Amino acid sequence: MLFIQSTFNKFYVDYIFCLRLQQAASVDSPSSSITQNPRLWAPPHKDFYKLNTDASWISIDNAGGGGVIRNDKGIWLAGFASKFNAVSAASAELLAIREGLLLAWEKQIKFLELETDAEGLSKMLKEPKSSEDGDLGNIIRDVAALLERDWTVSSHGQNKVQGWRISSLCLPSS
């Protein structure tokens, strides 16, 4: 039996679960673009910090998220874990991103790479007005406003920085 005693362990269990899904998908589909090797943490570009976030959602009153900020040498600067009242998994991911961005801003970080497994949110963050009437409208506006502050925030995916394209840990790239 696996005992989950910390937020880190919960994220690790989520990671292992996603990794097993990837491996199962590659067995079912040999032409899949998913590799058998787990994706390792890669440092941000020189003089940047990296914010890694993740969230988990079971129900409105059973959601949470967290993140860690490290420098380009991999040294931990700050971290957080929060319980959320979120309406969906996407809202939990957005709340974790928002908390991480607020923490980075509070730490006066001016150059930041954002890495999360919430690939589907990239369009919403790039064009927040297109989602303002949906269930996620308020939190998308909050995150978009944070991204527009006087700092450089980019997302890291596919081994290079790509403007607002959020990388995916659990989903195969198309």
Secondary structure, DSSP 4 states (H G I P E B T S, - for coil): -----SHHHHHHHHHHHHHHHHHHHHHH-TT-S--SSPPPP-PPSTT-EEEEEEEEEEETTEEEEEEEEE-TT--EEEEEEEEE--SSHHHHHHHHHHHHHHHHHHTT--EEEEEES-GGGHHHHHSGGGGTTSTTHHHHHHHHHHHTSSSEEEEEETTEEETT----SSS---
